[in-house]
Amino acid sequence: MTQYSEPLIVEITRIFKRDYNLVLSRDQALEYLDDLVDFFLAFYPLPSESARESRPPKAGGIPSPDLIYPHSC
């Protein structure tokens, strides 16, 4: 089981109470977080160490905000 911070667990239980009127136990919140992580990893798997090492470095870095949102003249 993955380790989660206590504030995250508290926030998950608060959201379920506020949005769904459900009271989760700490164990239920941990199970939900594990399921959520598994869901995201199914679609966005973490690259393996060897894949990270063989990938060429990215060139250019972060584009300038002016390139993303050009100013209107």
N, C-alpha and C positions, 0 to 999 in steps of 0.2 A: 504494500500500500504506500502511496506517495505521501510525503509529509506536507501539510498545508499549514499556513499561518493561522493563528487563532482569530485575528480580525477577519480573515476571509471566511472562515467557518461561521462566525457570528453574522457576517453580512449575508451569506447564503440563507441562513435561517430567517433573518429579518426580511429578505426579499420574498421568500415563500410565504411568510405570515402576511406581509403587506399585499402582495399581488394575487395570491391564491388562497388566502385565509387557511393555510396549512401550517401546523406546528411541527417542525422537524426536530428529531433528536440529534445530538451531535453525531452519532453513528450514521443516521440517515443522510445528514449533510455531507459527511465524508464519502459515503457510497455514491451520492449524487455527483460530487466533484470527481471521483474516480471515473464514473461513467462519462462525464463531460469531457475529461481528458482523453479517454479512450475513443470517443466519438471524433474529436478533432484530430487525433493521431491517425485515425483510419483514412481521413481525407488529406491530411498534411503531415505525412510521416517525417520524423526527424532524419536528416541525412546521417549516414554512417560516417565514422571517422575517416575511412578510406575514401569515401566520396568527397568529403570536405577537403581532404589533402590533394586530390587529383583535379579539383575544379580550379580553373584559372582565376586569379584575383579580378574583382570588378574594377573597371576603369571609369573614371569620371566622378564617382561619388554621388552625392545628392545634388540634383539640378537646382539651379537658382529659382526662387519663387517667381521671378519675372518671366522665366521660360514656361512655367506652369500656368500662371495667371497674368498674361500680358496686360499692361496698362492700356486703357482706352484713351485715345487722343482726341 
